[in-house]
Amino acid sequence: MDAGLAALLGAAVGSATTLGAAIVSGRVQARAQHDQWRRQHRRDAYAGYLGALHDRDIAMDAIFDALRSDAPDLSDVDEKIRRFITLAREVHRAAEVVILEGPSALVEVAERVTHASSDLSQIMRRMAENAHAGDATRKAEDTALADERERILYQAVKDFRLAARSVIGNES
């Protein structure tokens, strides 16, 4: 084989190898950027959801504090409930983003948060209705039940936070 032809063949093989390596490297880099973008979107969705939950829970605590009074100011309670409803809608919107962005395992944990929130909200609603009716017969029982459900909700939110951290940390 002619030395010039061998050099040309060697250069062609070297160029093809370099091109192949560049393509693989480009794909790896594109994949890494996509994964980072995905992680960021998920992190933002989970942080938005947790922030909305936090704001809504503070509003719910204000309602329970008002209802625990011996003589609750019903107009104040009603105003706090309106604020709570607005914030609950924000939680629902944030949960929809989590459902879109998150894996099914995280969606299941978010659904447990929703269930625990609903259980606690039902007690709050009943306590408000009883306060409007002037009926304090179940107040002690409902207050104790609300405390128990608050602990369940707190644990569900804590579980969501841990699951979200795991999802974000394990993606690569």
Secondary structure, 3 states (H helix, E strand, C coil): CCHHHHHHHHHHHHHHHHHHHHHHHHHHHHHHHHHHHHHHHHHHHHHHHHHHHHHHHHHHHHHHHHHCCCCCCHHHHHHHHHHHHHHHHHHHHHHHHHHHHCCHHHHHHHHHHHHHHHHHHHHHHHHHHHHHHCCCCCHHHHHHHHHHHHHHHHHHHHHHHHHHHHHHHHCC
